[in-house]
Amino acid sequence: MQCVTYSIFKKLIFCVLLSSIVMVLSGCLSSRTDKAERDIQALVAAMHAYRLDVGVYPERNQGLQALLARPPGVRNWKGPYVGKPKDLIDPWGNPYQYIIPSRWGAPFDILTVDPTDPTGPLIRAWRLGDTEVQINLGLRFANGRNVAQDYAEAVYWWRMAAEQGNARAQSILGFSYEKGRGVSQDATEAVRWYRLAAEQSHESARQALIRLGVD
């Protein structure tokens, strides 16, 4: 009886230790994933800073290294936009991937994958392709909220969302062309974007077309 009890006790200890190891490993993997997501968002911010200075995002062959060192022939580069070369490496020791244009409707993407779970989802800057995020970024620049007010930058984000078919963004872009904010005033372009939004039953766009006397 004593031997049996001791054997059961050893098995319980083994199970507890095994569960603890699994929990620790799961926590490590989760923290690595979290770090990768934070890294990617930091790289996204660096990319936008680069584009504001240079005028365009780095080309495919320039890659993320353009954030560290000025690519040949690039003017107005005011970097480095990241602190160290290791900022371009994911928590598993692999370089972050830079894709331009993105396959998901954004101007670019930065991604990696957890090598311990190759069938798992990509860790990527997916929110760049979210039209509501793009609209809100545009509003932030238009209103100068925590950034320097820049209507041209606002229009950049609204156009991105509008070209993906977002009616709200199309209406805002129509207004931008109507009033000449961030773009040259252009009644034809204003009507074009208002119409696209109105076709999706966007009420503000429909009222704008009535105001402009357009059927």
BATI-256433 format. One line per 4 residues: number of its first residue (from 0); for each residue z, y, x of N, C-alpha, C, CB. Coordinates in pm, whole numbers, plus 32768, in hexadecimal, padded with zeros to 4 digits. Each point is the difference from the previous one (the first is absolute). Glycine has a CB too. Example, Ala and Ser with C-alpha at 12.3 -4.5 7.8 and 13.67 -1.06 7.14 Angstrom:
! BATI-256433
0	830C,7DC7,8527,8000,8077,7FA7,8000,8078,805A,807D,7F8B,7F43 | 7F3B,80DE,809A,8006,8077,8052,8049,806D,7FB3,7F29,7FC1,8076
***
This chain:
! BATI-256433
0	8000,7F87,8053,8000,8079,7FAD,8000,807D,8056,8079,7F84,7F4C | 7FD4,8078,811C,8008,8074,805A,7F7A,8018,8045,80F3,7FD3,8024 | 7ECC,7FBD,8004,7F7E,800D,8044,7F98,803B,7FA2,8038,7F3C,8093 | 7FCB,8097,7EF0,7FA0,8031,7F9E,8016,8096,7FE8,7FF6,7F1C,7F94
4	8088,810B,805E,8020,808D,7FEA,7FD4,8056,8075,80C2,7FBB,7F73 | 7F54,8012,8106,7FD8,804A,8079,7F69,800F,8007,80CB,7FA9,8077 | 7EED,7FEE,7F61,7F6D,8004,8001,7FCC,8068,7F9E,7FF9,7F0D,8041 | 8045,80F3,7F48,7FD7,8063,7F9B,801D,808D,8032,802C,7F5B,7F47
8	8047,80B6,80F9,8026,8082,8036,7F9C,8031,8068,80F0,7FC8,7FD6 | 7EE3,7FDC,8083,7F9C,8024,8066,7F7D,802B,7FBF,806B,7F5F,80A1 | 7F6F,805A,7EF5,7F83,8022,7FBC,800A,808B,7FBF,7FD4,7F0A,7FD6 | 80A1,8113,7FF1,8013,8083,7FC4,7FF8,806F,8068,808F,7F98,7F4F
12	7FB1,8051,8124,7FFA,8061,806E,7F70,8015,802C,80E7,7FBD,804B | 7ECD,7FD5,7FC1,7F74,8009,802B,7FAF,8051,7F9C,8014,7F21,8074 | 8003,80C6,7F0A,7FB6,8049,7F98,801F,8095,8003,8001,7F32,7F73 | 8080,80EF,80A2,8027,808C,8008,7FBF,8045,8077,80D9,7FC7,7F92
16	7F28,7FF4,80E2,7FC1,8039,8077,7F6B,8011,7FEE,80B0,7F98,808C | 7F10,8003,7F38,7F70,8008,7FEA,7FDE,8073,7FA2,7FED,7F08,8025 | 8063,8108,7F70,7FE8,806E,7FA2,8011,8087,8045,804F,7F6F,7F43 | 8015,809B,8115,8018,807D,8049,7F8B,8022,805A,80F5,7FD5,7FF8
20	7ED6,7FC3,804D,7F8D,8016,8059,7F87,802F,7FB1,8057,7F50,809D | 7F90,8070,7EF1,7F8F,8026,7FAB,800E,8090,7FD0,7FE6,7F11,7FB8 | 8095,8115,8020,8017,8089,7FD1,7FEA,8065,8070,80A4,7FA9,7F59 | 7F8B,8035,8120,7FED,805A,8071,7F6C,8011,8020,80DF,7FBB,805C
24	7ED8,7FD3,7FA7,7F70,8006,801D,7FB7,804E,7F94,800E,7F24,8077 | 8016,80C7,7F0B,7FC0,8049,7F93,8019,8095,800D,801A,7F38,7F6A | 8063,80EB,80BD,8021,808D,8013,7FAF,803E,806F,80E3,7FD2,7FAD | 7F0B,7FE3,80C1,7FB0,8032,8070,7F70,8018,7FD8,8095,7F87,809E
28	7F33,8017,7F16,7F74,800D,7FD6,7FF1,8077,7FA2,7FDE,7F08,801B | 8084,8105,7F89,7FFA,806F,7FA1,800A,8086,8048,8066,7F6D,7F51 | 7FF2,809C,8114,800F,807D,8049,7F82,8020,804F,80F8,7FDA,800F | 7EC5,7FBF,8024,7F82,8017,8047,7F96,8035,7FA1,8038,7F4B,80A2
32	7FC3,807C,7EE7,7FA0,802F,7F9C,801E,8090,7FDA,7FE6,7F17,7FA9 | 8099,8108,8043,8027,808A,7FDF,7FD9,805F,806F,80BE,7FA9,7F77 | 7F57,802E,8106,7FDE,8054,8072,7F69,8017,8005,80C8,7FAA,807F | 7EEB,7FED,7F67,7F6E,800E,8001,7FD3,8065,7F98,7FE9,7F13,804F
36	8055,80E8,7F3A,7FDC,805F,7F98,8023,808F,8028,8023,7F4C,7F55 | 8052,80C6,80EA,8026,8086,802E,7FA3,8030,806F,80EF,7FD1,7FC3 | 7EEE,7FD5,8098,7FA4,8024,806D,7F7B,802F,7FC8,806F,7F59,8096 | 7F5D,805D,7F08,7F7D,8020,7FC8,8002,8087,7FBA,7FD1,7F0B,7FE4
40	809B,8111,7FD4,8008,8083,7FBE,8006,8071,8068,8075,7F94,7F3C | 7FD0,8054,8133,8005,8064,806B,7F75,8014,803C,80EF,7FC3,8032 | 7EC6,7FD1,7FDE,7F79,800A,8036,7FA3,8048,7F9F,8026,7F2C,8081 | 7FEF,80BD,7EFF,7FB1,8047,7F9A,8018,8097,800C,800D,7F38,7F65
44	8071,80F0,80A8,8020,808E,8010,7FBF,8038,807E,80DA,7FDD,7F87 | 7F28,7FD4,80E5,7FC1,802C,807D,7F6A,8010,7FEF,80B4,7F8C,8083 | 7F0F,801A,7F2F,7F71,8008,7FE6,7FDC,8080,7FB7,7FF5,7F08,7FF8 | 805D,811D,7FA7,7FE3,807B,7FB6,8010,807A,8058,804C,7F92,7F2D
48	8018,806E,812A,8011,806E,805E,7F86,800B,805C,80FC,7FE3,7FF7 | 7ED2,7FAA,8036,7F88,7FFC,8055,7F89,803E,7FB6,8056,7F2F,8073 | 7F96,80A7,7F0F,7F8C,8032,7FB5,800B,8095,7FE7,7FE8,7F21,7F95 | 8090,8111,804F,8010,808F,7FE9,7FDA,8051,807C,80B5,7FCF,7F5B
52	7F65,7FFA,811C,7FDD,8045,807D,7F6C,7FEF,8022,80EA,7FDD,8051 | 7EE7,7FA8,7FA9,7F7A,7FDF,8032,7F95,8012,7F94,8069,7F5D,80A0 | 7FBD,808D,7EE3,7FA0,800E,7F93,7FD3,7F7C,7FC4,7FB6,80CD,806C | 805B,7EC7,7FDF,7FD9,7F7B,7FD1,8068,7F9C,8033,7F07,803D,7FFD
56	80F8,7F4D,7FC8,8054,7F94,8033,7FBE,7FC3,807B,805C,7FD1,7F18 | 7FEF,7FEB,813D,7FC1,7FBF,8074,7F93,7F9D,7FD6,80D7,8019,807E | 7EC3,7FDC,7FD3,7F97,7F9F,7FE5,8033,7F73,801C,7F4F,80AB,8038 | 8063,7EF3,7F96,802B,7F75,800E,8016,7FDA,8094,7F81,7FC9,7F2E
60	8022,8062,8128,800C,7FDA,808D,806F,804D,8048,7F0D,7FCB,8000 | 811F,80A5,7FC8,806F,804D,803B,8086,7FC2,7FD9,7F75,80D1,7FFA | 8093,7F00,7F8C,8075,7FB8,7FD1,8081,8050,8005,7F90,7F36,804C | 80DE,8083,7FAF,8084,803F,8000,8022,803F,8086,8048,7F5C,7F55
64	7F71,807D,8114,8018,803C,8083,7FE5,8096,7FFF,7FC4,7F27,806B | 7FEA,8106,7F34,7FE3,808F,7FF5,807D,8050,7FDF,7F18,7FC8,7FB7 | 814F,7FF5,8016,807E,8045,7FE3,8052,8019,807F,8000,7F97,7F1D | 7FE1,801D,814B,804A,800A,807F,7FBA,8056,8067,805C,7F20,7FD2
68	7F20,80D3,8034,7FB3,8048,8067,7F81,803A,7FC1,805C,7F69,80B6 | 7F7D,810C,7F76,7F8A,8042,7FC6,7F82,7FB0,801E,8071,80DF,8019 | 7F45,7EF9,7F7F,7F82,7FB9,8016,7F9A,805E,8041,8030,7F69,7F3B | 7F75,8063,8116,7F9A,8054,803E,7FB0,804E,7F99,7FF2,7F5C,80BC
72	7FFC,8124,7F5F,7FAD,8054,7FAA,8043,8035,7F84,7F48,7F80,8054 | 8135,805B,7F94,8047,802E,7F88,8043,8086,801B,8026,7F11,7FB7 | 7FBF,8150,7FF4,8039,8085,800F,8079,8012,7FA3,7F1D,805A,8040 | 8135,8007,7FE3,8075,8026,7FAF,8069,7F92,7FF7,7F6C,8094,7F7E
76	808C,7F09,80DC,8067,7F97,8004,8081,803D,8034,7F51,7F4B,8025 | 811C,80A9,7F90,807E,803F,8026,8070,7F98,800E,7FB7,80D2,7F8A | 8022,7EB2,8091,8061,7F94,800A,804F,8003,8080,7F6D,7F79,7F73 | 80DA,801C,80AB,7FF9,7F81,7FB6,8047,8008,7F79,7FF7,7F88,80DA
80	7FD6,8027,7EC9,8035,7FFF,7F78,8064,7F8F,7FEA,7F2A,8065,7FB3 | 80E3,7F44,80AF,806B,7F9B,8000,8044,8008,8088,7F83,7F67,7F5C | 80F9,8067,80AA,804F,8013,8079,7FDD,7FA5,8074,80AF,8048,7F6C | 7F3A,7F37,8077,7FF2,7F9F,806C,7F97,7F98,7FDC,80F0,8023,8043
84	7ED5,7F9C,8022,7F9E,7F95,7FE2,8038,7F93,7FA7,7F97,802F,80D9 | 80EC,7FB5,7F32,8039,7F94,7FAE,8002,8022,7F6B,808C,7FBF,80C5 | 7F5E,80C3,7F1B,7FFA,8027,7F73,7F84,7FC6,7FBC,807D,80D2,8036 | 7F23,7F01,8019,7F84,7FC6,7FCA,8008,7F68,7FF8,7F81,80C1,805E
88	80F4,7F06,7FC3,8013,7F6F,8002,805F,7FD8,7F90,7FD7,7FFA,80F9 | 8006,7F9C,7EBE,8055,7FD6,7F90,807B,7FB3,8033,7F34,7FF6,7F6B | 812C,7FEE,803D,807C,7FBE,802B,7FED,7F74,8038,8072,8084,7F55 | 7F17,7F41,8099,7FE4,7F7B,8036,7FB2,8006,8083,8001,7FA7,7F17
92	7FEA,80D4,811C,7FBE,8010,8081,7F6A,800B,7FFA,80B9,7F85,805C | 7F0E,808D,7F2C,7F6F,800C,7FF1,7FD9,8090,7FDE,7FF3,7F0F,7FB4 | 7F99,811E,807C,7FD5,8089,7FE1,7FE7,8011,7F6A,7F9A,8013,80E5 | 808F,8060,7EE4,7FDC,801E,7F76,7F68,800F,7FF6,80DF,8072,7FD8
96	7EE8,7F5F,7FBA,7F70,8007,7FEC,7FDB,8081,7FB7,7FF3,7F03,7FF8 | 7FA1,813A,8035,7FCF,807D,7FC5,7F76,7FE5,7FC5,8083,808F,80A5 | 7F6F,7F8A,7ED9,7F82,7FE8,7FBB,7FCF,8082,7FC3,8040,7F0F,7FD1 | 7F46,8118,804D,7FC4,8079,7FC6,7F6D,7FE5,7FE4,80A5,8095,807C
100	7F2C,7F83,7F09,8052,8022,7F8C,804B,7F85,7FCD,7F5D,80B5,7FC2 | 8108,7F63,7FEE,804F,7F92,7FCB,7FB0,7FAE,7F9C,80D0,8086,8024 | 7F55,7EFD,7FD0,7FC0,7FAA,7F9C,8041,8011,7F77,7FC6,7F5D,80B4 | 80A2,80F8,7F43,804C,800B,7F83,7FFA,808C,7FC4,8097,7F4E,8055
104	7F01,80FD,7FC7,7FED,8081,7FBF,8041,8076,8044,7FF2,7F83,7F35 | 8049,806A,8140,803F,806D,804B,7FA6,8028,8075,80E7,7FAE,7FBE | 7F30,80C7,807F,7FAB,802A,8070,8011,7FA5,807A,800F,80EA,7FAD | 8066,7EDB,8062,8017,7FA2,806E,8075,7FA7,7FD8,7FA9,80A3,80AF
108	806F,7EF8,7F9F,8075,7FAE,7FE9,803A,7FD5,8085,7FA4,7FB0,7F24 | 80DE,803B,80DE,8047,7FCB,8074,804D,7F87,7FCE,8013,80E6,8075 | 7FDF,7EA9,7FCC,803D,7F88,7FCA,8027,7F9F,806E,7F7C,801F,7F31 | 80D4,7F80,80A6,8024,7F90,8056,8025,7F8D,7FA5,8051,8097,80BC
112	7FD2,7EF8,7F7E,8026,7F8B,7FB2,8074,7FBB,8044,7F14,7FE3,7FAA | 8145,7FE6,8007,8070,7FB4,8036,7FCB,7F7B,8034,80A4,806F,7F61 | 7F5B,7F7A,8123,7FC6,7F84,8036,804E,7F83,7FD7,7FAB,8085,80C0 | 80D0,7F8D,7F13,804E,7F8C,7FD4,7FDA,7FD7,7F72,80BD,8047,8095
116	7EF6,800F,7F27,7FD5,7FE3,7F77,7F6F,802B,7FF0,80ED,801D,7FA8 | 7EB6,7F9C,8099,7F74,802B,8001,7FBE,8002,7F76,7FF3,7FA5,80E4 | 8048,8016,7EBB,7FC8,8003,7F79,803E,806E,7FAB,7FD6,7F0B,8011 | 808A,813C,802A,8044,806A,7FB6,7FAB,807E,7FF5,80D9,7FA4,804D
120	7F57,80BF,7F68,7FB3,807C,7FEE,7FFB,8052,807F,8042,8001,7F11 | 7F53,804D,80FC,7FF5,805D,806F,806A,806C,7FF3,7F09,7FD3,8013 | 8129,8059,805F,8059,8074,8002,7FA6,8076,8021,80D2,7F7A,8048 | 7F1A,80DF,7F59,7F9A,8066,8013,8026,8082,7FBA,7F53,7F4C,8013
124	8061,811B,800E,8018,8085,7FC6,7FBA,8009,7F79,8013,8068,80E6 | 8011,7F3B,7EC1,7FB7,7FF2,7F83,8006,807C,7FA7,802F,7F0E,800D | 803B,8141,7FFE,800E,806F,7FA4,7F9A,8070,8019,80F1,7FC8,7FF0 | 7ECA,8031,8080,7F95,8062,8017,7F94,7FF6,7F96,802F,7FF7,80F5
128	7FBF,7F92,7ED5,7F99,7FEC,7F9B,802F,8019,7F72,7F9C,7F5D,8098 | 80E1,80C9,7F56,803B,8019,7F7D,7FDA,808D,7FD3,80C1,7F61,8031 | 7EF3,80A9,7F62,7FCE,8083,7FD6,8070,8060,7FD9,7F30,7F90,7FB2 | 813C,803C,8014,806E,8059,7FDB,8044,8039,807D,8023,7F7C,7F2D
132	7FE7,8032,813C,8036,8031,807F,7FA5,806C,8038,806C,7F21,802E | 7F11,80CA,7FCA,7FA0,8062,8032,800A,8084,7FB3,7F68,7F44,8044 | 80A4,80B2,7F38,800E,8079,7FAF,807F,804C,8026,7F84,7F91,7F44 | 80E9,8027,80CC,807E,8041,8023,7FFD,803F,808B,8075,7F5D,7F6D
136	7F45,8062,80F0,7FF0,803C,8084,7FB1,8081,7FF5,8008,7F1D,806B | 7F90,80E3,7F42,7FB3,8079,7FEA,8056,8070,7FC6,7F36,7F74,7FDE | 811D,806A,7FC1,8058,8064,7FC3,8064,8036,8066,7FE7,7F8E,7F23 | 8047,801B,8136,805F,802C,8067,7FC0,806B,8058,806F,7F1E,7FFE
140	7F14,80CB,802C,7FBD,8063,8055,7FDB,807D,7FB0,7FA6,7F45,808F | 8034,80AB,7EF4,7FDA,8074,7FAE,8078,805B,7FE8,7F4D,7F77,7F93 | 8127,804C,805C,8078,804E,7FE2,8051,8023,807C,8006,7F91,7F24 | 7FD1,803C,8151,804B,801A,807A,808B,7FC4,7FFC,7F7F,80D1,801C
144	808C,7EB8,7FA9,8082,7FBF,7FF2,801F,7FAD,807C,7FE5,7FFC,7F05 | 8073,8038,8150,8028,7FBE,807D,7F8E,7FF6,8066,80A7,7F7F,7F7D | 7EEB,80C5,8068,7F90,8006,805E,7FC4,808C,7FF6,7FCF,7F05,7FEA | 7FDF,811F,8078,7FB9,8080,7FF7,7F9B,7FF9,7F8E,801E,802A,80F9
148	7FDF,803E,7EB5,7FA2,8000,7F8F,7F71,7FFB,8033,80A4,8082,7F74 | 7F0D,7F22,8055,7F78,7FEB,8032,7FAC,7FC8,7F8D,8052,7FD8,80EF | 7F63,807F,7ECE,7FB0,7FD3,7F8E,7F91,7FA1,8029,8035,80D7,7F8F | 7F92,7F3F,80E7,7F95,7FA6,802D,8035,7F73,8013,7F8D,80C1,8071
152	80EC,7F34,7FC5,803F,7F7D,8010,801F,7FC3,7F78,8060,8047,80DC | 7FCA,800C,7EC6,801C,7FCF,7F79,7F81,7FC6,7FC2,80B6,80AD,7FE5 | 7EDB,7F9C,8028,7F81,7FD1,7FC9,7FD5,7F7D,8041,7FBD,80ED,7FD1 | 805E,7F04,80AE,7FDF,7F82,8046,803C,7F89,7FB8,7FF7,807C,80DA
156	808A,7F8E,7F01,8044,7F91,7FBE,7FD5,7FF1,7F6F,80C2,8023,8098 | 7F27,804C,7F23,7FD4,7FF6,7F75,7F75,7FC2,7FF7,808C,80C7,7FC7 | 7F1D,7F5B,8097,7F7A,7FC6,7FFF,8007,7F68,8015,7FA1,80DB,8058 | 80B9,7EFC,8001,800E,7F72,801C,8025,7FB4,7F80,8045,8034,80EC
160	8019,8006,7EC8,8029,7FC0,7F82,7F93,800B,7F97,80EF,8034,8036 | 7ECD,803F,7FC5,7F97,8016,7F9C,7F8C,7F9F,8015,8040,80F2,7FF2 | 7F9C,7EF6,808B,7F92,7FA6,801C,8021,7F6E,7FE0,7FB7,809E,80B2 | 80C9,7F46,7F3C,8029,7F7A,7FD4,800A,7FF8,7F68,807D,7FE3,80D7
164	7F5D,808C,7EE4,7FF9,7FFE,7F6F,807B,8030,7FB8,7F67,7F4A,801C | 80F9,80F3,802B,8078,8031,7FBE,7FDF,8080,7FB2,8092,7F9B,80B6 | 7F80,8061,7EC6,7FD9,8070,7FAB,8052,807E,801D,7FBD,7F5C,7F50 | 80C3,8094,80C9,8054,8074,801E,7FCF,8046,807F,80C4,7F90,7F91
168	7F1C,8021,80D5,7FCE,803A,807D,7F79,8043,7FEB,807D,7F51,8082 | 7F2E,8073,7F2B,7F7D,803B,7FE4,800F,8087,7FBB,7F9E,7F1B,7FED | 80C2,80EF,7FB7,8017,807E,7FBC,8037,806A,8060,802A,7F82,7F2B | 8032,8056,812B,8038,805E,8063,7F92,802E,805F,80E2,7F90,7FF1
172	7EC7,8015,8038,7F93,8023,805A,7F9F,805F,7FBB,8017,7F23,8076 | 7FD1,80C6,7F09,7FAB,805B,7FB4,803B,808C,7FFF,7FB3,7F43,7F72 | 80CF,80C7,807B,8044,8082,8000,7FF4,8041,808A,80A1,7FAF,7F4F | 7F6B,8001,811A,7FF5,8036,8089,7F77,8040,8016,80A1,7F52,8053
176	7EF6,806B,7F7C,7F7A,8037,800F,7FED,8079,7FA4,7FA8,7F1C,803E | 8093,80DF,7F4D,7FF2,8072,7FA3,803E,807E,803B,8003,7F61,7F3E | 8072,8091,8100,8049,8074,8034,7FE5,801B,8094,80AE,7FD2,7F56 | 7F0E,7FD2,80EE,7FE6,8013,808E,807D,7FF2,8055,7F46,8095,7FC3
180	810D,7F0B,801F,807B,7FE9,804D,7FF0,7F84,8059,8089,806A,7F48 | 7F71,7FB0,8138,7FEF,7F92,8060,7F70,7FD7,8015,80DE,7FB4,7FBF | 7ECA,807F,7FEB,7F6F,7FE6,800A,7FB8,807F,7FD6,801C,7F07,7FD1 | 7F64,8101,804E,7FB1,8072,7FD0,7FF2,7FF7,7F68,7F82,800C,80DD
184	8088,8065,7EE0,7FF4,8000,7F6E,7F77,7FCC,7FD9,80A0,80C2,7FEE | 7F5E,7EDE,7FB5,7F81,7FC0,7FDD,800C,7FCE,7F70,7FD2,7FBA,80F2 | 7FF2,8090,7EB2,800A,7FDE,7F72,7FC0,7F79,7FE0,7FFE,80F4,7FCC | 7F96,7EED,807A,7FBC,7F80,7FE6,805A,7F8A,8024,7F22,806E,802B
188	811E,7F9B,8049,805B,7F96,802A,8079,7FF9,7FA4,7FB4,801C,80EC | 807B,8059,7EE8,8073,8003,7FA5,7FDF,7FB4,7F80,8049,80DD,805F | 7F43,7F40,7F69,7FD7,7FBD,7F84,7FEF,7F6B,8017,7F8F,80D2,7FB3 | 8039,7F09,80BE,7FEA,7F72,801C,8084,7FB1,7FFF,7F35,803E,808A
192	812F,7FF8,7FBA,8081,7FB9,8006,8049,8006,7F7B,800E,8035,80F3 | 7FE9,803D,7EC8,803E,8009,7F7C,7FC3,7F98,7FA2,802C,80F6,8023 | 7F52,7EFA,7FE2,7FBC,7FA1,7FA8,802C,7F71,801C,7F3B,809B,7FF3 | 80D0,7F44,808D,802C,7F79,8023,808B,7FE3,7FC8,7F74,800A,80D0
196	80E2,805C,7F37,8088,7FEF,7FCA,7FFE,7FFB,7F67,805D,8077,80C9 | 7F53,7FDF,7EFA,7FF8,8005,7F6E,7FCB,7F7E,7FC7,7FDD,80F6,800C | 7FC9,7ECA,803D,7FCA,7F7E,7FD4,806D,7F96,7FF9,7F24,803C,8065 | 814A,7FDE,7FDF,8072,7FA4,7FF9,806C,8036,7FA2,7FCF,7FB3,80EB
200	8007,80AB,7EBE,8059,803B,7F9A,8070,8053,803B,7FCB,7F40,7F70 | 801B,80FE,8104,8064,8058,803A,7FF9,8086,7FB8,7FF1,7F8C,80E2 | 807B,8098,7ED7,7FFE,8073,7FA6,7FED,8085,804A,8093,7F80,7F66 | 7FB2,8092,810B,7FF2,807E,804A,7F71,8016,802E,80EC,7FEC,804B
204	7ED2,7FAB,7FDF,7F74,800A,802B,7FA7,8023,7F8A,802A,7F5A,80B9 | 7FF1,8069,7ED3,7FB1,801D,7F89,800F,8092,7FD8,801B,7F13,7FB3 | 8061,8121,8053,8018,808C,7FDF,7FBD,805D,8065,80DA,7FBF,7F94 | 7F20,8018,80E8,7FC0,8051,8067,7F6A,800D,7FE4,80AD,7FB6,80A9
208	7F15,7FDD,7F2C,7F71,8003,7FE0,7FE7,805C,7F89,7FE5,7F15,805A | 8074,80E9,7F43,7FF3,805A,7F8D,800F,8091,802E,805C,7F4E,7F66 | 8005,80CA,80EF,8017,8087,8034,7F87,8034,804D,80F4,7FCD,800D | 7EC8,7FD9,803A,7F8B,8026,804E,7F81,8002,7FAA,806D,7F9F,80CB
212	7F9F,803D,7EB5,7F8D,8001,7FA7,7F9E,7F92,801D,801C,80F1,7FEB | 8015,7E9D,8044,7FA9,7F8F,8022,8013,7F94,7F97,800C,8035,80F9 | 7F85,7F97,7ED5,8009,7F95,7F9C,8021,7F7B,8044,7F5B,8079,7F6E
***
